[in-house]
């Protein structure tokens, strides 16, 4: 039986529920605030925000399912050729879950995940998504664990996926004006709808990416959430958050998509931290943990092999 967009949307709602429950348990004190919203042009979403917790300073687990006239930037050559035959304004449907978590403790990394499904006029459809990690302080053991978890998911689907999607993440999560990656990357993919695998095979892979978020992040949080930190560590965290903000506002396609389709601004910008900082011409001390982190913000590092 063919999987419908309603099936996919329903699965994403269940994923949102599951992840929120696990994050609340991990924090121990804070709970998610929920807000349901509608989009005038069609569709809506369910925004869930956690803040001021024992572990999480601010985070969001957002679900949306929107539809309407397709924005121009969604088109590709294949879609154009199909849509042009219809002699009508192209329509789109998009549903997904997007997550960004900003922890209290500087030793716990920021994490982001987005998995999404797009459908356009003429039967054009595809899957997209990714998951990446932004440590304030790079820890080679954590990086190896994180990338190995993603590689395991990718390898179960296709032997080429991890290397392809890791490179895609390195290239995507890169701040050109800073000449640095946002963090240690992860995997990123878009317009996944053909190739060696069927749509349903890719759908299973896509679901596994979503399901790996909670256990992977739980391990990383539990390892470092009680680690002591100083005011210097906290200031560095704020500076790294500032770089995170720069990327999301200048380069992130999800932000662009949300704003250009008249999405809900509060939900779109939930990825921004509660507090961030910018210091003029900051220079890390040679040999410091901060300098070590800056040295690791490069493309092409083999984190699985522990070469970071």
C-alpha positions as CSV (number, residue, x, y, z in Angstrom):
1,X,0.0,0.0,0.0
2,X,1.4,3.4,-1.0
3,X,2.4,5.7,1.9
4,X,0.5,8.9,1.8
5,X,1.5,12.4,3.0
6,X,-1.0,12.0,5.8
7,X,0.8,8.8,6.9
8,X,4.1,10.7,6.9
9,X,2.6,13.6,8.8
10,X,1.1,11.3,11.4
11,X,4.4,9.5,11.9
12,X,6.1,12.9,12.5
13,X,3.6,13.8,15.2
14,X,4.4,10.6,17.0
15,X,8.1,11.3,16.7
16,X,7.6,14.8,18.2
17,X,5.8,13.2,21.1
18,X,8.4,10.6,21.7
19,X,11.4,13.0,21.6
20,X,9.7,15.6,23.8
21,X,9.0,12.9,26.4
22,X,12.6,11.7,26.4
23,X,14.0,15.3,26.6
24,X,11.7,16.1,29.6
25,X,13.0,13.0,31.3
26,X,16.6,13.9,30.6
27,X,16.1,17.5,31.9
28,X,14.3,16.3,35.1
29,X,12.5,19.6,35.9
30,X,11.3,21.5,32.8
31,X,8.4,20.5,30.6
32,X,7.5,21.6,27.1
33,X,5.1,24.4,26.4
34,X,2.8,23.7,23.4
35,X,1.3,26.1,21.0
36,X,-0.8,25.1,18.0
37,X,-0.9,27.5,15.1
38,X,-2.4,27.8,11.7
39,X,-1.1,29.3,8.5
40,X,-3.4,31.6,6.6
41,X,-2.4,30.1,3.2
42,X,-2.9,26.6,4.4
43,X,-1.9,24.2,7.1
44,X,-0.2,24.8,10.4
45,X,1.8,23.2,13.1
46,X,2.5,22.3,16.7
47,X,5.3,24.2,18.4
48,X,6.8,22.9,21.6
49,X,9.4,24.9,23.6
50,X,11.4,24.0,26.7
51,X,13.3,26.6,28.6
52,X,15.0,27.4,31.9
53,X,15.4,23.7,32.8
54,X,18.1,22.0,34.8
55,X,19.8,20.8,31.6
56,X,18.3,22.8,28.8
57,X,18.3,26.6,28.7
58,X,16.2,26.7,25.6
59,X,15.0,24.3,23.0
60,X,12.3,23.5,20.5
61,X,10.8,20.4,19.0
62,X,8.6,21.7,16.2
63,X,6.1,20.0,13.9
64,X,4.5,21.6,10.8
65,X,2.4,20.5,7.9
66,X,1.8,23.4,5.4
67,X,0.5,23.7,1.9
68,X,-0.4,26.2,-0.8
69,X,1.2,28.0,-3.8
70,X,4.8,26.8,-4.2
71,X,7.5,29.4,-3.8
72,X,9.9,29.7,-6.8
73,X,13.0,28.5,-5.0
74,X,11.5,25.0,-4.5
75,X,11.5,24.4,-8.3
76,X,14.0,22.1,-10.0
77,X,14.3,21.1,-13.6
78,X,12.3,17.9,-13.2
79,X,9.5,19.7,-11.4
80,X,9.4,22.4,-14.0
81,X,8.9,20.0,-16.9
82,X,6.0,18.3,-15.1
83,X,4.3,21.4,-13.7
84,X,4.5,23.4,-17.0
85,X,2.2,20.8,-18.6
86,X,-0.5,21.5,-16.1
87,X,-1.0,25.2,-17.0
88,X,-1.8,26.1,-13.4
89,X,-0.1,27.6,-10.4
90,X,2.1,24.9,-8.8
91,X,1.1,23.7,-5.3
92,X,3.2,22.3,-2.6
93,X,2.8,20.3,0.7
94,X,5.6,20.2,3.3
95,X,5.7,18.5,6.6
96,X,8.5,17.9,9.0
97,X,10.0,18.0,12.5
98,X,12.7,20.4,13.4
99,X,14.7,20.4,16.6
100,X,17.3,22.7,18.1
101,X,18.5,22.3,21.7
102,X,20.7,24.9,23.6
103,X,22.0,23.3,26.9
104,X,22.9,25.1,30.1
105,X,26.3,23.5,30.6
106,X,29.0,24.6,28.1
107,X,30.4,21.0,28.0
108,X,27.1,19.7,26.5
109,X,26.8,20.3,22.8
110,X,24.1,22.1,20.8
111,X,22.2,19.7,18.6
112,X,20.0,20.2,15.6
113,X,17.9,17.8,13.6
114,X,15.4,18.3,10.8
115,X,13.5,15.7,8.8
116,X,11.1,16.8,6.2
117,X,8.9,15.7,3.3
118,X,7.9,17.8,0.3
119,X,5.3,17.1,-2.3
120,X,4.6,19.3,-5.4
121,X,2.2,19.4,-8.3
122,X,2.5,16.6,-10.8
123,X,3.5,13.9,-8.3
124,X,6.9,15.3,-7.6
125,X,8.0,14.4,-4.1
126,X,11.2,14.0,-2.0
127,X,12.6,13.6,1.4
128,X,15.2,15.7,3.1
129,X,16.8,16.2,6.5
130,X,19.9,15.9,8.6
131,X,21.3,16.0,12.0
132,X,24.4,17.8,13.2
133,X,26.3,18.6,16.4
134,X,27.7,21.9,17.5
135,X,29.9,21.4,20.6
136,X,31.1,24.5,22.4
137,X,34.2,22.4,23.2
138,X,35.1,19.7,20.8
139,X,35.6,16.3,22.5
140,X,37.1,13.7,20.1
141,X,35.3,10.8,21.9
142,X,31.9,12.5,21.7
143,X,32.5,13.3,18.0
144,X,33.5,9.7,17.2
145,X,30.4,8.4,19.1
146,X,28.1,10.8,17.3
147,X,29.4,10.2,13.8
148,X,29.5,6.4,14.3
149,X,25.8,6.5,15.3
150,X,25.0,8.3,12.1
151,X,27.2,6.0,10.0
152,X,25.4,3.0,11.4
153,X,22.1,4.4,10.3
154,X,23.4,5.3,6.8
155,X,25.2,2.0,6.3
156,X,22.0,0.1,7.0
157,X,20.4,1.9,4.0
158,X,23.2,2.3,1.5
159,X,27.0,2.0,1.6
160,X,27.5,5.4,0.0
161,X,25.1,7.4,2.2
162,X,27.4,8.3,5.1
163,X,30.3,9.6,3.0
164,X,27.9,11.5,0.7
165,X,25.8,13.0,3.4
166,X,28.7,13.8,5.7
167,X,30.3,15.8,2.9
168,X,27.0,17.5,2.2
169,X,26.8,18.5,5.9
170,X,30.4,19.8,5.9
171,X,29.6,21.9,2.9
172,X,26.1,23.0,4.1
173,X,26.9,23.8,7.7
174,X,29.8,26.1,6.7
175,X,30.0,29.9,7.5
176,X,31.8,31.3,4.5
177,X,32.4,34.7,6.1
178,X,34.0,33.0,9.1
179,X,35.8,30.2,7.1
180,X,34.7,27.7,9.7
181,X,32.1,24.9,10.0
182,X,29.2,25.5,12.4
183,X,30.3,22.5,14.5
184,X,31.5,19.0,13.8
185,X,28.8,18.4,11.2
186,X,26.8,15.2,10.9
187,X,24.8,14.3,7.8
188,X,22.6,16.3,5.5
189,X,20.6,15.3,2.5
190,X,17.9,16.8,0.3
191,X,15.6,15.9,-2.7
192,X,16.1,12.2,-1.8
193,X,13.6,10.4,-4.1
194,X,15.5,8.4,-6.6
195,X,18.8,6.6,-7.1
196,X,19.5,3.0,-6.1
197,X,16.8,2.8,-3.5
198,X,13.0,3.0,-3.8
199,X,11.1,5.8,-2.2
200,X,9.9,3.5,0.6
201,X,13.5,2.3,1.2
202,X,14.6,5.9,1.5
203,X,11.6,6.6,3.7
204,X,12.8,3.9,6.1
205,X,16.2,5.4,6.2
206,X,14.7,8.9,6.8
207,X,12.7,7.5,9.7
208,X,15.8,5.9,11.2
209,X,17.5,9.2,11.2
210,X,14.7,10.7,13.2
211,X,14.7,7.8,15.6
212,X,18.4,8.0,16.3
213,X,18.2,11.6,17.7
214,X,17.0,10.8,21.2
215,X,19.3,7.9,22.2
216,X,22.4,9.6,20.7
217,X,21.8,13.0,22.4
218,X,20.8,11.3,25.7
219,X,24.3,9.7,25.8
220,X,26.1,12.9,25.1
221,X,24.0,14.9,27.6
222,X,24.4,12.4,30.4
223,X,28.1,12.3,30.0
224,X,28.7,16.0,30.5
225,X,25.6,17.6,32.1
226,X,27.2,17.6,35.6
227,X,30.7,18.6,34.5
228,X,31.8,21.7,36.4
229,X,32.5,24.9,34.4
230,X,33.8,28.4,35.0
231,X,32.8,31.9,34.0
232,X,35.3,31.6,31.2
233,X,33.7,28.5,29.9
234,X,30.3,30.2,30.0
235,X,31.6,33.2,28.1
236,X,33.0,31.0,25.4
237,X,29.6,29.2,25.1
238,X,28.0,32.6,24.5
239,X,30.5,33.4,21.8
240,X,29.9,30.1,20.0
241,X,26.2,30.7,20.2
242,X,26.8,34.0,18.5
243,X,28.4,32.1,15.6
244,X,25.4,29.7,15.6
245,X,23.1,32.7,15.2
246,X,25.1,34.1,12.3
247,X,24.8,30.8,10.4
248,X,21.1,30.4,11.0
249,X,20.3,34.0,9.9
250,X,22.7,34.2,6.9
251,X,22.8,30.7,5.4
252,X,20.1,28.3,6.7
253,X,17.7,27.2,4.0
254,X,15.1,26.2,6.6
255,X,14.9,29.7,7.9
256,X,14.7,31.0,4.3
257,X,11.9,28.5,3.5
258,X,9.9,29.4,6.6
259,X,10.1,33.2,6.0
260,X,9.4,33.0,2.3
261,X,6.3,30.9,2.8
262,X,4.9,33.2,5.4
263,X,5.5,30.6,8.2
264,X,5.1,31.4,11.9
265,X,8.1,33.6,12.8
266,X,8.3,32.5,16.4
267,X,8.5,28.9,15.3
268,X,11.1,29.6,12.6
269,X,13.4,31.5,14.9
270,X,13.1,29.2,17.8
271,X,16.6,27.9,16.8
272,X,18.2,31.0,18.2
273,X,19.5,30.8,21.8
274,X,18.1,32.8,24.7
275,X,21.6,34.4,25.2
276,X,24.5,34.9,22.9
277,X,27.5,37.2,22.6
278,X,29.9,38.8,20.1
279,X,33.3,40.0,21.1
280,X,35.3,42.2,18.8
281,X,38.4,40.4,17.3
282,X,38.3,37.6,19.8
283,X,41.6,35.7,19.9
284,X,41.8,32.3,21.6
285,X,44.9,31.6,23.8
286,X,47.4,29.4,22.1
287,X,47.1,25.8,23.3
288,X,43.8,26.4,25.1
289,X,40.6,24.3,24.8
290,X,39.1,27.1,22.9
291,X,41.9,27.1,20.3
292,X,41.5,23.3,20.1
293,X,37.9,23.7,19.2
294,X,38.6,26.4,16.6
295,X,41.1,24.1,15.0
296,X,38.4,21.4,14.6
297,X,35.9,23.6,12.8
298,X,37.0,22.3,9.3
299,X,35.6,20.3,6.5
300,X,36.6,16.8,5.8
301,X,37.7,15.6,9.3
302,X,37.3,11.8,9.7
303,X,35.6,11.9,13.1
304,X,34.8,8.1,13.1
305,X,38.5,7.3,12.8
306,X,39.2,9.7,15.7
307,X,41.3,12.0,13.6
308,X,39.8,15.3,14.9
